Amino acid sequence: MKKKLALALSIIMACGMTLAGCNSSSTATTDAGTATDTTASAETTESTAAASGDVKTGGMEGGTSLSFTTGGDQGTYYGFGGVLAGKVSESTSTTVTAITSGGSQANIEALDAGDAELGFVQSDVMSYAYEGTRLFEELGKMDGFSTVAALYMEQVQIVTVDPSIKSVDDLKGKNVSIGAAGSGTYFNALDVLEAYGLSESDINPTYQSFGDSTEALQDGKIDAAFIVAGAPTTAVTSLATSKEVNILSLDDEHIAALIEKSPFYTENTIPKEAYGTAEDIKTVAVGAVVIAKDDVSEADVYNFMYGVFENVDTITEAHAKGAELDLEFAASVTSVPYHAGAAKYFEEKGITVPTK
C-alpha cells in the first residue's frame, strides 16, 4: 500500500510540474539511478509528441499504455526517459509515460507491486534484486522482470571542492556523502572505499541524494560526495559555476581489484571536456538499463525497442545520452534474461539474446 501511495504521489508531482511548467527539484530520494543531466525535459518531449497527433509509423499493432518509472525530476533517468517515452509514443501503437521516482530500487519495487510496467535501473541494483542480495536481502528476491535494453554507462564520480583531496586515500577522516542509505550509490561507494582498504567507519559519512550532496559541498558542510550518474551531470556542472570542482580519478591497480571482486563494474573514462577538467578522469561505471515486468506484452516491449533504436538520430538531437545508444551494448546484459519483445527486435537485427 505504501508503495502504491508513493508512486501515486510521484505521478501527481509529475503531472503538477507539467501543468504548471515547474522546474523545481523533486524531493524524492535518489540513488545511482537518478543521474542529473537534463539536456531535454520529459515534459517538453511529451508535449512535442502529443502535438504530432496520433500518427503511428511503425512497430507492432496492439500496443497499450505503459508507465515508465525513471528517477528524480532533475535526473538523467527522468530527462532521457521522457525523450524515449515521447518517441515511442509518437512512432508506435504503444503509449509510454515517464514518471518521477526514487530511482533504481524504487523502480524495481514498483514493477513488483504492479504499479508500473517499465523502469530504469542501475545494472548492479538489477542484479541485487534478481539474486535477492544487498539492497534486497531483507526485502527478498524480486525477479518478476526482464531486461529490455542497456542504454548507456553511469560513471562513479567522486566530487570534491577541497584541493587537498587528490585521491580516494585522502577521504579518510573526511565528511563524505555516500548516497542515500541503502541506495545503489551507497553500495558503489562502499565498493570503491573497500578497494582502497577503507570502510564506512574510516570516513564521516552522510547519506544524501545528488542534489543535497552538491548543496552541502557548496555550503562547505561536506568535503566530498559520491555521485553515480551519466557524465556530465547537471548537479556537478551547476556546482562548478560557483566552485572549483575536482573529480577524483581511480588508479589502475585499484580499478583492477574492484572489477575482480565485483565484475559488474567496467573501467570508464570521463573526458576532460565533460567538466572542463585539466585531464581525463579514470573511473568505473555501471550500466543504465531499462527493464519490464514479465507480463508486459511482446508488442509493447518490441515497440519500445522500435521507438528507441529506429529513431536514434532524433533522440540524440533531443538529449546527449542518445549518442550512446548502441544495439550491441543494448544486448550486452548477462545477469537478467531479456523480455521476449526485446528479443524479437534484436533477432530482426541479427542479434541473439537470452530469454526466460
VEXDREN-2710 file (C-alpha; in Angstrom, 1 decimal):
% VEXDREN-2710
k/r/px/py/pz
1/MET/0.0/0.0/0.0
2/LYS/2.8/2.4/0.9
3/LYS/4.5/1.6/-2.5
4/LYS/1.3/2.4/-4.4
5/LEU/0.8/5.6/-2.4
6/ALA/4.4/6.7/-3.1
7/LEU/4.0/6.1/-6.8
8/ALA/0.6/7.9/-6.9
9/LEU/2.2/10.9/-5.2
10/SER/5.1/10.7/-7.7
11/ILE/2.6/10.8/-10.6
12/ILE/0.7/13.7/-9.1
13/MET/4.0/15.6/-8.7
14/ALA/5.0/14.9/-12.3
15/CYS/1.5/16.0/-13.6
16/GLY/1.7/19.1/-11.5
17/MET/5.0/20.1/-12.9
18/THR/3.8/19.6/-16.4
19/LEU/0.7/21.7/-15.9
20/ALA/2.5/24.5/-14.1
21/GLY/5.7/24.4/-16.1
22/CYS/7.5/24.0/-12.8
23/ASN/11.3/23.5/-12.8
24/SER/11.7/22.9/-9.0
25/SER/13.6/19.9/-7.7
26/SER/11.9/16.7/-6.7
27/THR/12.2/15.8/-3.0
28/ALA/12.3/12.1/-3.8
29/THR/15.4/10.3/-2.5
30/THR/17.6/9.5/-5.4
31/ASP/20.3/6.9/-6.0
32/ALA/22.7/6.0/-8.7
33/GLY/19.7/5.5/-10.9
34/THR/19.0/9.3/-10.9
35/ALA/21.8/10.9/-12.7
36/THR/21.4/14.6/-13.1
37/ASP/21.7/15.6/-16.7
38/THR/18.5/17.1/-18.2
39/THR/19.5/18.1/-21.7
40/ALA/15.9/17.8/-22.7
41/SER/13.0/17.7/-20.2
42/ALA/10.4/14.9/-20.2
43/GLU/7.6/17.5/-20.2
44/THR/8.8/19.2/-23.4
45/THR/9.3/15.9/-25.2
46/GLU/5.9/14.5/-24.2
47/SER/4.3/17.8/-25.3
48/THR/6.0/17.6/-28.7
49/ALA/4.8/14.0/-29.1
50/ALA/1.3/15.0/-28.3
51/ALA/1.4/17.9/-30.8
52/SER/2.3/15.4/-33.5
53/GLY/-1.1/13.8/-33.2
54/ASP/-1.8/10.1/-33.2
55/VAL/0.1/9.1/-36.4
56/LYS/1.9/5.8/-35.8
57/THR/4.7/4.9/-38.2
58/GLY/5.9/1.5/-37.2
59/GLY/6.3/-1.3/-34.7
60/MET/3.7/-3.9/-33.8
61/GLU/0.0/-3.3/-33.6
62/GLY/-1.9/-3.8/-30.4
63/GLY/0.2/-1.6/-28.2
64/THR/-1.2/-0.4/-24.8
65/SER/-0.4/2.4/-22.3
66/LEU/2.7/1.9/-20.1
67/SER/4.0/3.7/-17.0
68/PHE/7.8/4.1/-17.1
69/THR/9.3/4.9/-13.7
70/THR/12.6/6.8/-14.0
71/GLY/14.2/8.9/-11.3
72/GLY/14.2/12.4/-9.7
73/ASP/12.9/15.3/-11.8
74/GLN/16.5/16.6/-12.2
75/GLY/17.8/13.3/-13.3
76/THR/19.1/11.7/-16.5
77/TYR/16.7/8.9/-15.9
78/TYR/13.7/11.2/-16.0
79/GLY/15.0/13.6/-18.6
80/PHE/16.2/10.9/-21.0
81/GLY/13.3/8.7/-20.1
82/GLY/10.9/11.4/-21.1
83/VAL/12.6/11.7/-24.5
84/LEU/12.4/8.0/-25.1
85/ALA/8.8/7.8/-23.9
86/GLY/7.8/10.6/-26.3
87/LYS/9.5/9.0/-29.3
88/VAL/7.9/5.5/-28.6
89/SER/4.5/7.1/-28.2
90/GLU/4.7/9.1/-31.4
91/SER/6.0/6.3/-33.6
92/THR/4.3/3.1/-32.4
93/SER/0.9/1.9/-31.1
94/THR/2.3/1.9/-27.6
95/THR/2.0/5.0/-25.4
96/VAL/4.7/5.4/-22.7
97/THR/4.5/7.9/-19.9
98/ALA/7.7/8.7/-18.0
99/ILE/7.1/9.5/-14.3
100/THR/9.4/10.5/-11.5
101/SER/10.5/8.0/-8.8
102/GLY/13.1/7.3/-6.2
103/GLY/15.4/5.6/-8.6
104/SER/16.6/2.0/-9.2
105/GLN/15.4/0.2/-6.1
106/ALA/12.1/2.1/-6.1
107/ASN/11.5/1.3/-9.7
108/ILE/12.0/-2.5/-9.2
109/GLU/9.7/-2.4/-6.2
110/ALA/7.1/-0.5/-8.3
111/LEU/7.2/-3.2/-11.0
112/ASP/7.0/-5.9/-8.4
113/ALA/3.9/-4.2/-6.9
114/GLY/2.2/-3.9/-10.3
115/ASP/2.4/-0.1/-10.1
116/ALA/4.4/0.3/-13.3
117/GLU/5.4/-1.7/-16.4
118/LEU/8.8/-0.3/-17.3
119/GLY/11.6/1.1/-15.2
120/PHE/15.1/2.5/-15.4
121/VAL/17.6/0.6/-13.2
122/GLN/21.3/0.5/-12.5
123/SER/22.8/-2.8/-13.7
124/ASP/24.2/-3.7/-10.3
125/VAL/21.0/-2.9/-8.5
126/MET/19.1/-5.1/-11.0
127/SER/21.4/-8.0/-10.2
128/TYR/20.9/-7.4/-6.4
129/ALA/17.1/-7.7/-6.9
130/TYR/17.2/-10.7/-9.2
131/GLU/19.5/-12.6/-6.8
132/GLY/18.0/-11.2/-3.5
133/THR/21.2/-9.7/-2.2
134/ARG/22.4/-6.4/-0.7
135/LEU/19.5/-3.9/-1.2
136/PHE/17.1/-6.8/-1.5
137/GLU/18.5/-9.1/1.2
138/GLU/15.7/-8.2/3.6
139/LEU/13.1/-7.4/1.0
140/GLY/13.6/-10.7/-0.7
141/LYS/14.3/-11.7/-4.2
142/MET/12.3/-9.8/-6.9
143/ASP/12.7/-11.5/-10.2
144/GLY/9.4/-10.9/-12.0
145/PHE/11.1/-8.6/-14.6
146/SER/13.2/-9.0/-17.7
147/THR/15.8/-6.9/-19.4
148/VAL/14.7/-4.6/-22.3
149/ALA/18.0/-2.9/-23.2
150/ALA/21.2/-1.4/-21.7
151/LEU/21.3/2.2/-22.9
152/TYR/24.4/4.0/-21.5
153/MET/27.0/3.9/-18.8
154/GLU/26.8/5.6/-15.4
155/GLN/30.1/6.7/-14.0
156/VAL/31.1/6.6/-10.4
157/GLN/32.1/10.2/-9.8
158/ILE/33.8/11.3/-6.6
159/VAL/33.3/15.0/-6.4
160/THR/35.2/17.5/-4.1
161/VAL/35.9/21.2/-3.8
162/ASP/38.8/20.6/-1.4
163/PRO/42.1/20.9/-3.3
164/SER/43.9/18.8/-0.7
165/ILE/41.8/15.8/-1.6
166/LYS/43.6/14.2/-4.6
167/SER/42.8/10.5/-4.3
168/VAL/40.4/8.1/-2.6
169/ASP/43.0/7.6/0.1
170/ASP/42.6/11.3/1.1
171/LEU/38.9/10.7/2.0
172/LYS/39.9/9.1/5.3
173/GLY/38.6/11.1/8.2
174/LYS/36.7/13.4/5.8
175/ASN/33.0/14.3/5.7
176/VAL/31.8/12.3/2.7
177/SER/28.3/11.9/1.2
178/ILE/27.9/8.3/0.1
179/GLY/24.4/8.4/-1.3
180/ALA/21.0/7.8/0.4
181/ALA/21.2/4.9/2.9
182/GLY/20.8/1.6/1.2
183/SER/20.8/3.2/-2.3
184/GLY/22.8/2.0/-5.3
185/THR/25.2/4.8/-4.8
186/TYR/25.7/3.8/-1.2
187/PHE/26.9/0.3/-2.3
188/ASN/29.1/1.7/-5.1
189/ALA/30.8/4.0/-2.5
190/LEU/31.4/1.1/-0.2
191/ASP/32.9/-1.0/-3.0
192/VAL/35.3/1.8/-4.1
193/LEU/36.3/2.5/-0.5
194/GLU/36.9/-1.2/0.1
195/ALA/39.1/-1.4/-2.9
196/TYR/41.3/1.2/-1.3
197/GLY/41.4/-0.5/2.1
198/LEU/38.8/1.9/3.6
199/SER/35.4/1.3/5.1
200/GLU/32.4/3.4/6.1
201/SER/33.9/3.8/9.6
202/ASP/37.1/5.4/8.1
203/ILE/35.1/8.4/6.9
204/ASN/32.4/10.6/8.5
205/PRO/29.6/9.5/6.3
206/THR/26.4/11.4/5.4
207/TYR/23.6/9.9/3.4
208/GLN/22.3/12.3/0.8
209/SER/20.9/12.5/-2.7
210/PHE/22.8/14.1/-5.5
211/GLY/21.1/17.5/-5.2
212/ASP/21.6/17.6/-1.4
213/SER/25.2/16.4/-1.8
214/THR/26.1/19.2/-4.2
215/GLU/24.3/21.8/-2.0
216/ALA/26.3/20.5/1.0
217/LEU/29.6/20.8/-1.0
218/GLN/28.6/24.3/-2.0
219/ASP/28.0/25.3/1.7
220/GLY/31.1/23.6/3.0
221/LYS/29.2/21.1/5.0
222/ILE/30.9/18.1/3.4
223/ASP/34.3/17.5/1.8
224/ALA/33.4/15.1/-1.0
225/ALA/30.4/13.2/-2.4
226/PHE/29.9/10.0/-4.4
227/ILE/27.6/10.6/-7.4
228/VAL/26.9/7.7/-9.8
229/ALA/25.5/9.2/-12.9
230/GLY/26.0/9.7/-16.6
231/ALA/28.5/12.5/-17.1
232/PRO/28.2/15.4/-17.5
233/THR/25.9/15.5/-14.5
234/THR/23.8/18.7/-14.1
235/ALA/24.2/18.7/-10.3
236/VAL/28.0/18.8/-10.8
237/THR/28.1/21.3/-13.6
238/SER/25.9/23.6/-11.6
239/LEU/28.3/23.3/-8.6
240/ALA/31.2/24.1/-11.0
241/THR/29.7/27.5/-11.8
242/SER/30.5/28.7/-8.3
243/LYS/33.2/26.4/-7.0
244/GLU/36.4/24.9/-8.4
245/VAL/35.3/21.2/-8.7
246/ASN/37.7/18.3/-8.8
247/ILE/36.6/14.7/-9.8
248/LEU/38.9/12.0/-8.3
249/SER/40.5/9.5/-10.7
250/LEU/40.9/5.9/-9.7
251/ASP/44.3/4.2/-10.4
252/ASP/44.7/1.0/-12.5
253/GLU/45.6/-1.2/-9.5
254/HIS/42.5/-0.4/-7.5
255/ILE/40.3/-0.5/-10.6
256/ALA/41.5/-4.0/-11.3
257/ALA/40.9/-5.1/-7.7
258/LEU/37.4/-3.6/-7.7
259/ILE/36.4/-5.3/-11.0
260/GLU/37.9/-8.6/-9.9
261/LYS/35.6/-8.7/-6.9
262/SER/32.6/-7.0/-8.5
263/PRO/32.6/-7.8/-12.2
264/PHE/29.5/-5.7/-13.0
265/TYR/31.8/-2.7/-12.9
266/THR/33.5/-1.6/-16.1
267/GLU/36.6/0.7/-16.4
268/ASN/35.5/4.0/-17.8
269/THR/36.9/7.4/-18.7
270/ILE/35.1/10.8/-18.2
271/PRO/36.6/13.0/-20.9
272/LYS/38.1/16.3/-19.7
273/GLU/35.6/18.1/-21.9
274/ALA/32.7/16.9/-19.7
275/TYR/33.6/19.2/-16.9
276/GLY/36.4/21.3/-18.3
277/THR/39.0/19.4/-16.1
278/ALA/42.7/19.5/-16.9
279/GLU/42.8/15.8/-17.6
280/ASP/40.5/12.9/-18.4
281/ILE/39.1/11.2/-15.3
282/LYS/39.6/7.5/-15.0
283/THR/36.9/5.7/-13.0
284/VAL/34.5/2.8/-13.2
285/ALA/30.9/2.6/-14.3
286/VAL/27.7/0.5/-14.3
287/GLY/25.1/0.3/-16.9
288/ALA/21.8/2.2/-17.1
289/VAL/19.2/-0.5/-18.1
290/VAL/15.5/-0.5/-18.9
291/ILE/13.5/-3.4/-17.5
292/ALA/9.9/-4.6/-18.0
293/LYS/7.5/-6.7/-16.0
294/ASP/7.4/-10.2/-17.3
295/ASP/3.7/-9.9/-18.1
296/VAL/4.1/-6.8/-20.4
297/SER/3.1/-7.8/-23.9
298/GLU/5.6/-8.7/-26.5
299/ALA/4.1/-6.0/-28.8
300/ASP/4.7/-3.3/-26.2
301/VAL/8.3/-4.2/-25.4
302/TYR/9.0/-4.6/-29.1
303/ASN/7.5/-1.2/-29.7
304/PHE/9.7/0.3/-27.0
305/MET/12.8/-1.1/-28.8
306/TYR/11.5/0.1/-32.2
307/GLY/10.7/3.6/-31.0
308/VAL/14.1/4.0/-29.5
309/PHE/16.5/2.3/-31.9
310/GLU/14.8/3.3/-35.1
311/ASN/15.0/7.0/-34.0
312/VAL/18.5/7.3/-32.6
313/ASP/19.3/10.4/-34.6
314/THR/16.3/12.4/-33.5
315/ILE/16.7/11.2/-29.9
316/THR/20.3/12.4/-29.9
317/GLU/19.2/15.8/-31.1
318/ALA/16.9/16.0/-28.1
319/HIS/19.3/14.5/-25.4
320/ALA/23.0/14.0/-25.3
321/LYS/22.7/10.4/-24.0
322/GLY/21.1/9.4/-27.3
323/ALA/24.7/9.4/-28.7
324/GLU/25.5/6.4/-26.5
325/LEU/22.6/4.2/-27.9
326/ASP/24.1/1.1/-29.5
327/LEU/22.4/-2.2/-30.2
328/GLU/25.4/-4.3/-29.4
329/PHE/25.7/-2.6/-26.0
330/ALA/21.9/-2.8/-25.5
331/ALA/22.2/-6.6/-25.9
332/SER/25.2/-7.0/-23.5
333/VAL/23.3/-7.7/-20.2
334/THR/24.0/-11.1/-18.9
335/SER/22.7/-11.0/-15.3
336/VAL/19.0/-10.9/-16.1
337/PRO/17.4/-12.6/-19.3
338/TYR/15.7/-10.4/-21.9
339/HIS/12.0/-9.9/-22.5
340/ALA/10.6/-11.8/-25.5
341/GLY/9.6/-8.5/-27.1
342/ALA/13.1/-7.2/-26.9
343/ALA/14.5/-10.5/-28.1
344/LYS/12.2/-10.3/-31.2
345/TYR/13.6/-6.9/-32.1
346/PHE/17.2/-8.0/-31.6
347/GLU/16.6/-11.1/-33.7
348/GLU/15.5/-8.9/-36.6
349/LYS/18.8/-7.1/-36.3
350/GLY/20.8/-10.4/-36.3
351/ILE/21.5/-10.4/-32.6
352/THR/20.5/-13.2/-30.2
353/VAL/19.9/-12.5/-26.5
354/PRO/19.0/-14.9/-23.7
355/THR/15.3/-15.0/-22.6
356/LYS/13.5/-16.7/-19.8
END
